[in-house]
Amino acid sequence: MTAQILDGKATAAAIKSELAARVEALKARGVQPGLGTLLVGDDVGSQKYVAGKHRDCAQVGIASIQRELPGTASQEDIEAVVRELNDDPACTGYIVQLPLPRGVDTNRVLELMDPAKDADGLHPTNLGRLVLNEPAPLPCTPNGIIELLRRHNVEINGANVAVVGRGITVGRSIGLLLTRRTENATVTLCHTGTRDLGARLREADIVVAAAGSPHLILPEHVKPGAAVLDVGVSRDATGKIVGDVHPDVAEVAGWLSPNPGGVGPMTRAMLLANVVQAAERAAEAGSVG
Ligand SMILES: Nc1nc(=O)c2c([nH]1)NC[C@@H]1CN(c3ccc(C(=O)N[C@@H](CCC(=O)O)C(=O)O)cc3)C=[N+]21
């Protein structure tokens, strides 16, 4: 058996062309969506990610607003740019690229963001709205994973999902999406304190591997036919991406997201979706009648 591919690259391309049409409709109403990014420091990986997001914007017609600060920037310097993006009407959504340099209070920076412009869906107010089942921008990676499963007709309703990793961006938040009535999955959140990880994984119809631990998930952990999503991004000595899922899992799984080419492009597509949706909400709120 060889797993079918959960093709994030192709699916993200399809979503981007749908978003381009929505951006056209907004422009016809005189609204130009704009994505802001704040990048602090000169980490090469972060620079690449941010550049990728602006390339995506150009493809769907979203304007780009790029702010950069040196790695020596103070808490106050960073907060000043956040205030500026909050106040800039051309910026309809933005992200603060993470991680911020050592010594910066990241949560204080994120809390200062206008929740209505939070393109990552990670502002405490928006995470709270998700808990309360109120409309809000959704965390991009979890939302991208669900969209990737949906568009490949992988059954989520009633599925047992094992999530590995308790990071804020994926592990802690994806269960909130998957257990909504609309998704209706049963979720087990596994982490380094989980006593028998293999047993939890073998019960799962869907495995979300977001631990950041290279090749943690082995073929013997996976129920035959299960859908496996490889979210982890580590790098080997040559700089090549190594995921959380061992390549031999493809012989057991029914569905497998490649890495790269799986969850990463979907994350970026959902970021654009949040920007377009925020601009649509603002246009609705601002229109008369
Ligand atoms: N505020 C904030 N929001 C984020 O969403 C955020 C962040 N900070 N900090 C870093 C992580 C990482 N992340 C990725 C997104 C897309 C790919 C992606 O598209 N990767 C390509 C490959 C890229 C390559 O080859 O290096 C792929 O998987 O095919 C990767 C990683 C978003 N992050």
The ligand as a MOL file (V3000), in Angstrom:
LIG
                    3D

  0  0  0     0  0            999 V3000
M  V30 BEGIN CTAB
M  V30 COUNTS 33 36 0 0 0
M  V30 BEGIN ATOM
M  V30 1 N 3.5240 35.0250 13.1510 0
M  V30 2 C 3.8890 33.9000 12.5430 0
M  V30 3 N 2.9920 33.2440 11.7870 0
M  V30 4 C 3.3330 32.0830 11.1460 0
M  V30 5 O 2.5040 31.4640 10.4430 0
M  V30 6 C 4.6650 31.6030 11.2970 0
M  V30 7 C 5.5710 32.3330 12.1030 0
M  V30 8 N 5.1480 33.4660 12.7150 0
M  V30 9 N 6.8180 31.8950 12.2750 0
M  V30 10 C 7.3340 30.7260 11.6000 0
M  V30 11 C 6.2460 29.7250 11.2430 0
M  V30 12 C 6.6110 28.7780 10.1340 0
M  V30 13 N 5.6250 28.9860 9.0890 0
M  V30 14 C 5.6600 28.3940 7.8210 0
M  V30 15 C 4.7560 28.7030 6.8430 0
M  V30 16 C 4.8510 28.1670 5.5590 0
M  V30 17 C 5.8650 27.2950 5.2440 0
M  V30 18 C 5.9770 26.7680 3.8640 0
M  V30 19 O 5.2240 27.1370 2.9930 0
M  V30 20 N 6.9390 25.8770 3.5830 0
M  V30 21 C 7.1690 25.2910 2.2770 0
M  V30 22 C 8.6460 25.0420 2.0200 0
M  V30 23 C 9.5370 26.2130 2.2910 0
M  V30 24 C 11.0010 25.7880 2.2900 0
M  V30 25 O 11.3980 24.9930 1.4500 0
M  V30 26 O 11.7300 26.2900 3.1650 0
M  V30 27 C 6.4900 23.9380 2.1690 0
M  V30 28 O 6.1890 23.3460 3.2250 0
M  V30 29 O 6.2890 23.4640 1.0710 0
M  V30 30 C 6.7620 26.9560 6.2080 0
M  V30 31 C 6.6550 27.4860 7.4940 0
M  V30 32 C 4.7830 29.9760 9.4700 0
M  V30 33 N 5.1020 30.4410 10.6880 0 CHG=1
M  V30 END ATOM
M  V30 BEGIN BOND
M  V30 1 1 1 2
M  V30 2 2 2 3
M  V30 3 1 2 8
M  V30 4 1 3 4
M  V30 5 2 4 5
M  V30 6 1 4 6
M  V30 7 2 6 7
M  V30 8 1 6 33
M  V30 9 1 7 8
M  V30 10 1 7 9
M  V30 11 1 9 10
M  V30 12 1 10 11
M  V30 13 1 11 12
M  V30 14 1 11 33
M  V30 15 1 12 13
M  V30 16 1 13 14
M  V30 17 1 13 32
M  V30 18 1 14 15
M  V30 19 2 14 31
M  V30 20 2 15 16
M  V30 21 1 16 17
M  V30 22 1 17 18
M  V30 23 2 17 30
M  V30 24 2 18 19
M  V30 25 1 18 20
M  V30 26 1 20 21
M  V30 27 1 21 22
M  V30 28 1 21 27
M  V30 29 1 22 23
M  V30 30 1 23 24
M  V30 31 2 24 25
M  V30 32 1 24 26
M  V30 33 2 27 28
M  V30 34 1 27 29
M  V30 35 1 30 31
M  V30 36 2 32 33
M  V30 END BOND
M  V30 END CTAB
M  END
